[in-house]
Structures are given as structure tokens and as C-alpha cells.
Amino acid sequence: MLKKWRADALNLTALTCLQASNAVIPLLIVPFSIARLGTVSYANVAIAEAISMIAVAIVLYSFEVDGVSRISGFQPHSHREALSKVLSAVLTTRLILFVGIATILLVVTFAFTSLPVVLLACWLLVPLGQVFHSYWFYQGIEFNIPPAILTLTARLLSLVLVLLFVHSPQDSILVPLAIGGPFAIAGIASTLYKVYALGLRLRWVRLRIVFDYLTHGHRIFVGTAAVMLYREVNVLLMGMVGVPAGAISSYSLAEKSIKMIQAITRPLNQIAFPKVLRALRGYDSPGRDTAVIILRYTLPQIAVVTIVVITLLLSFNQLAPRIDALRRFQELPGIGIIFAIVAPAPVFGLANFMFGSAGLNFLGDQRYYLRAILTAGTASAIGCLLLAHLYGAIGAAICFCGAELLLLAIVIVRYRTRPHRLADYGSPIHD
């Protein structure tokens, strides 16, 4: 038991380090980039990054969930061949997806926008790095130390490169290059680690296997892509309706802050996730009893997230007048109001994960949860076009936080309007 607790603690530490380095260090890069590039040049960088997030959503597909389930319980020393087959299939599938979506995004950007294509090309190194990092693999074998070390090293190198070489608006291309380059190289190093340290064999797989993997995870992918409607594309929508560059820079900084908080607290989700599933065994539909069970695991996480949010807001208010670099952010248009509007979003997002991803998906309501995500995402996109046109970045911030709240409301309604049933056997029936 002590050995298991030690392993869980080590994995939690590694996951926390990985998530924090993926969110905190990019957040540190944003202020320096805005200060040295200026709001106009940085707005182009932010828009190109938002476009590249489409590629990230595509290459991740469903494998962060589906891939873990395929190898859960496997260990490299005893299941080397099985792990090699799954890893090869996922890598092949993701590379095909990357080449396809990267080509489409580059062609569309070149043909229909004035955005420098080279900015997008550099940002596409990030989804390429996601392909090779294969975080799902390490989560499946419950050994997250290698990706944590590689990711932290890459992010620290990115920060150093930005500090050393980004000085003026003419250096805007160096920002995505400094972020994407080390991340992609670390991803390749991660793949080499799997081959030479863990003894796995990589090979191209047949297109039929690729198609099977895509078909198996299509519903999870659609839900993930729909979430992007209100979490990733607001910057693009703001650019479409002509929001000023300064306001886009303000929104981008606030959004990065929220992602940082979500990344820091995500390991709590990952630890609670299997515990909730075990507690829900015996139920095959959502109801008030299942809501109480999920709430028991959700409230401690909400308490932690709330403390983190309040601490960050108070720290910023105390430090901003004293530090010159932070004082510049207060000059960004509406930055304080935007922070205040989006601050509750991590709490709503955490509850959505527990009651939606962990709850409804496990209790046989995958289709309902998918429809809920599509509804919230569509409402957010339409609302952002309207409110961003009327109120700029403040309108986009309202839509960002409002979409999370709307999704939570739709999810909770399912637990109130539908009585639960006890399953006849130990696992729920999924539609």
C-alpha cells in the first residue's frame, strides 16, 4: 500500500509539473511579448496561435481518452508488443491528421487572410510536438516523469529564447518559433525515449487500422472539437469583427491566465476521475443520488481552484503598482474587467468535467453530453460575434465564461429531470 501511495504521489507531482510548465511558462512569455512587440504585432501572433489550436484539436482527436483506455494496465516490460501496436497506430493516425489539417490551414490563411503565413507555420510546430509527445501513453502506463522533464525543459528554453532574442515588432516570428521549436524537439526526444529506453517498436500501420481508430473515437472527438468553439476561437472571432489590437492582447493575456489555473488544477481531475468512476458503479443513468456522489469529489477541487483564483487576483493587485513590467498590463484596455469576468470560468470548467466528462459519459448519456457541448459552443460563437462587435474584448470574455456556465446548467438539468436506475451489474450501460 505504501509503495502504491508513493507511486501515486510521484505521478501526481509529475502531472502537476507537466501541466504547470505547459501553462505557467507560456503565460510568463505573453507579458514580455506584448511589451516588446507592441499590441498590434502581438495581436497577429495571438491570432496565428488561435488558428494553430484548430490543428491541436484535430491531432489530439480522442486519443487522450481513447488511447489511455486501450493501454490501461499495460507495462512496457510485460506488454511491449501490445504497447508498440497501439503507439504505432496512434502516431500514424496523428501524423496523417497533422499533414492534412496543416495543409488546409496554411492554404486558407494564405488565400483568404492578410496574416503572415510564416507565423502560422511556426505555431504549427506546437501540434506537431503534441503528435510526438504522446502524453496519453505515459498516463496509460502511469509513468509521467519523462514527459514532465522533457516538457519543463522545452518550456524553460522557450522562455530564455524569448527573453534573449525578442526585442522589437520585427521579431514577432521569433515568438512562435521559440515556443514551438523546443516543444517539437522535446516531442521527438519523447518518442526516441519510448523506442530506446522502453524497447518499443514503431512501424507504419495500414489505412484500415487508421480508419478503425478514427471511427472508434469519433464521438469523443466531436465533443472535444465543440469545446474549442468557446475556449479557443474567440480571438479569431474578435479579429473577424474588427476588435482593436490592444483589446485582443488584453483578452489573450486573461485567457492565458485562465488556462494556467486550469492546467495547475487539472491533476486533481486526473486523480479524482477513477475514484468517481468506482463510486458510480452500480448506476446506469444520472440522478440525484449520482449527483451527490460526484459532488462529494468535486467540492474539494472547487475549494482549491477558488483559493488559487483569489490568490492570483490579490497578488496581481498588490504587485502591479510596484513592478514596472506588471504596471504596463494595467495600461492594457479593460484588463481588470476582463480578468474579473473570466475568473469564475475554471470553477465552472472543473464542474463540467466532473459532472459531464466523468459523470454523463460514464452513466450512459454520452449523446446528451455531446449535444450539450454543441449547444454551448454554438451559443458562445454566435454570442461572441455579436458581443465582441458591440463591446470588444469584454463581450468576448462574457461569452467565454458564459459558455462554461451554460454547459454546466444543461448538464445539471440532466441529473434533476431523469431518475437514476441501479444497474444489474457492475458497470454502466453506455449508449
Long-range contacts (C-beta under 8 A, 24 or more apart in sequence): 7-142, 8-271, 10-145, 11-142, 11-143, 11-144, 12-267, 12-271, 14-144, 14-145, 14-147, 14-148, 15-139, 15-144, 15-148, 15-266, 15-267, 15-270, 16-264, 16-267, 17-148, 17-152, 18-135, 18-144, 18-147, 18-148, 18-151, 18-152, 19-263, 19-264, 19-266, 19-267, 20-260, 20-263, 20-264, 21-148, 21-151, 21-152, 21-155, 21-156, 22-151, 22-155, 22-263, 23-256, 23-259, 23-260, 23-261, 23-262, 23-263, 23-264, 24-260, 24-263, 24-264, 25-155, 25-156, 25-158, 25-159, 26-155, 26-158, 26-179, 26-256, 26-260, 27-256, 27-257, 27-259, 27-260, 28-159, 29-158, 29-159, 29-162, 29-175, 29-178, 29-179, 30-252, 30-253, 30-256, 31-253, 31-325, 31-326, 31-328, 31-329, 32-162, 32-163, 32-166, 32-325, 33-162, 33-166, 33-175, 34-249, 34-253, 34-328, 34-329, 34-332, 35-325, 35-328, 36-166, 36-167, 36-168, 36-171, 37-166, 37-168, 37-169, 37-171, 37-172, 37-175, 38-169, 39-245, 39-246, 39-248, 39-249, 39-332, 40-169, 40-245, 41-169, 41-172, 42-172, 42-245, 42-249, 42-252, 43-239, 43-245, 43-246, 43-248, 43-249, 43-252, 44-115, 44-116, 44-119, 44-172, 45-119, 45-172, 45-175, 45-176, 46-235, 46-248, 46-249, 46-252, 47-115, 47-235, 47-236, 47-239, 47-248, 48-115, 48-116, 48-119, 48-120, 48-122, 48-123, 48-176, 49-123, 49-176, 49-235, 50-232, 50-233, 50-234, 50-235, 50-236, 51-105, 51-109, 51-115, 51-120, 51-123, 51-236, 52-105, 52-120, 52-123, 52-124, 52-126, 52-127, 52-176, 53-228, 53-232, 53-233, 54-101, 54-105, 54-228, 54-232, 54-233, 55-98, 55-101, 55-102, 55-105, 55-124, 55-127, 56-126, 56-127, 56-130, 57-224, 57-225, 57-228, 57-232, 58-97, 58-98, 58-100, 58-101, 58-127, 58-225, 59-94, 59-97, 59-98, 59-101, 59-127, 59-130, 59-131, 60-130, 60-224, 61-93, 61-94, 61-97, 61-214, 61-217, 61-221, 61-224, 62-216, 62-217, 62-218, 62-219, 62-220, 62-221, 62-224, 63-90, 63-93, 63-94, 63-136, 63-213, 63-217, 64-135, 64-136, 65-136, 65-217, 65-220, 66-213, 66-216, 66-217, 66-220, 67-134, 67-136, 67-137, 67-140, 68-136, 68-139, 68-140, 70-140, 71-137, 71-140, 71-141, 72-140, 74-140, 74-141, 75-141, 76-141, 76-198, 76-199, 76-200, 80-198, 80-199, 80-200, 80-201, 81-201, 83-137, 83-141, 83-198, 83-200, 84-200, 84-201, 84-202, 84-203, 85-205, 87-134, 87-137, 87-194, 87-200, 87-202, 88-201, 88-202, 88-203, 88-204, 88-205, 89-205, 89-209, 89-210, 89-213, 90-134, 90-136, 90-137, 90-213, 91-131, 91-132, 91-134, 91-191, 91-202, 92-204, 92-205, 92-209, 92-210, 93-210, 93-213, 93-214, 94-130, 94-131, 95-131, 96-210, 98-127, 98-128, 98-131, 101-127, 102-127, 102-128, 116-173, 118-173, 119-172, 119-173, 119-176, 122-173, 122-176, 122-177, 122-180, 122-181, 123-176, 123-179, 123-180, 124-180, 125-176, 125-177, 125-179, 125-180, 125-181, 125-183, 125-184, 126-176, 126-179, 126-180, 126-183, 126-184, 128-180, 128-184, 128-187, 129-154, 129-180, 129-183, 129-184, 129-185, 129-186, 129-187, 130-187, 131-187, 132-184, 132-187, 132-188, 132-190, 132-191, 133-186, 133-187, 133-190, 134-190, 134-191, 134-194, 137-194, 139-270, 146-190, 146-193, 146-197, 147-190, 150-186, 150-187, 150-189, 150-190, 150-193, 151-183, 151-186, 153-182, 153-186, 154-182, 154-183, 154-185, 154-186, 155-182, 155-183, 157-182, 158-182, 158-183, 219-366, 219-367, 219-370, 222-370, 222-374, 223-369, 223-370, 223-373, 226-370, 226-373, 226-374, 226-376, 226-377, 227-373, 227-377, 228-377, 229-376, 229-377, 229-378, 229-380, 229-381, 229-403, 230-376, 230-377, 230-380, 230-381, 230-384, 230-399, 230-400, 230-403, 230-404, 231-400, 231-403, 233-381, 233-384, 234-380, 234-384, 234-388, 234-396, 234-399, 234-400, 235-396, 237-381, 237-384, 237-385, 237-388, 237-396, 238-384, 238-388, 238-392, 238-393, 238-396, 240-385, 241-385, 241-388, 241-389, 242-389, 243-388, 243-392, 243-393, 243-396, 244-333, 244-392, 246-332, 246-333, 247-333, 247-334, 247-392, 247-393, 248-393, 249-332, 250-332, 250-333, 250-334, 250-335, 250-338, 250-393, 251-338, 251-393, 251-396, 251-397, 253-329, 253-332, 253-335, 254-335, 254-338, 254-339, 254-342, 254-397, 255-342, 255-400, 257-312, 257-339, 257-342, 258-342, 258-343, 258-345, 258-346, 258-400, 261-305, 261-308, 261-309, 261-312, 261-346, 262-346, 262-349, 262-350, 264-308, 265-301, 265-304, 265-305, 265-308, 265-346, 265-350, 268-301, 268-304, 269-301, 269-350, 269-353, 269-354, 269-358, 272-297, 272-298, 272-301, 272-354, 272-358, 273-358, 276-354, 276-358, 276-359, 276-362, 277-358, 277-362, 280-359, 280-362, 280-363, 280-428, 281-423, 281-426, 281-427, 281-428, 282-422, 282-423, 282-426, 283-363, 283-420, 283-421, 283-422, 283-423, 283-428, 284-363, 284-364, 284-420, 284-421, 284-422, 284-423, 284-428, 284-429, 285-363, 285-364, 285-365, 285-418, 285-419, 285-420, 285-421, 285-428, 286-359, 286-360, 286-363, 286-365, 286-414, 286-415, 286-418, 286-420, 287-415, 287-418, 287-419, 287-420, 287-421, 288-415, 288-416, 288-419, 288-420, 289-420, 290-359, 290-363, 290-415, 290-420, 291-355, 291-359, 291-412, 291-415, 291-416, 294-354, 294-355, 294-358, 294-359, 297-354, 298-350, 298-351, 298-354, 298-355, 301-350, 301-354, 302-347, 302-350, 302-351, 305-346, 305-347, 305-350, 306-347, 308-346, 309-343, 309-344, 309-346, 309-347, 313-339, 313-340, 313-343, 333-392, 333-393, 334-392, 334-393, 334-394, 337-394, 337-397, 338-393, 338-394, 338-397, 341-394, 341-397, 341-398, 341-400, 341-401, 342-397, 342-400, 342-401, 344-401, 344-404, 344-405, 345-400, 345-401, 345-404, 348-401, 348-404, 348-405, 348-407, 348-408, 349-404, 351-408, 352-404, 352-407, 352-408, 352-411, 355-408, 355-411, 355-412, 355-415, 356-407, 356-411, 359-411, 359-415, 360-411, 360-414, 361-430, 362-428, 362-430, 363-420, 363-428, 364-428, 364-429, 364-430, 364-431, 365-414, 365-431, 366-430, 366-431, 367-431, 368-414, 369-411, 372-407, 372-410, 372-411, 372-414, 373-407, 375-406, 375-407, 375-410, 376-403, 376-404, 376-406, 376-407, 376-410, 377-403, 379-403, 379-406, 380-406
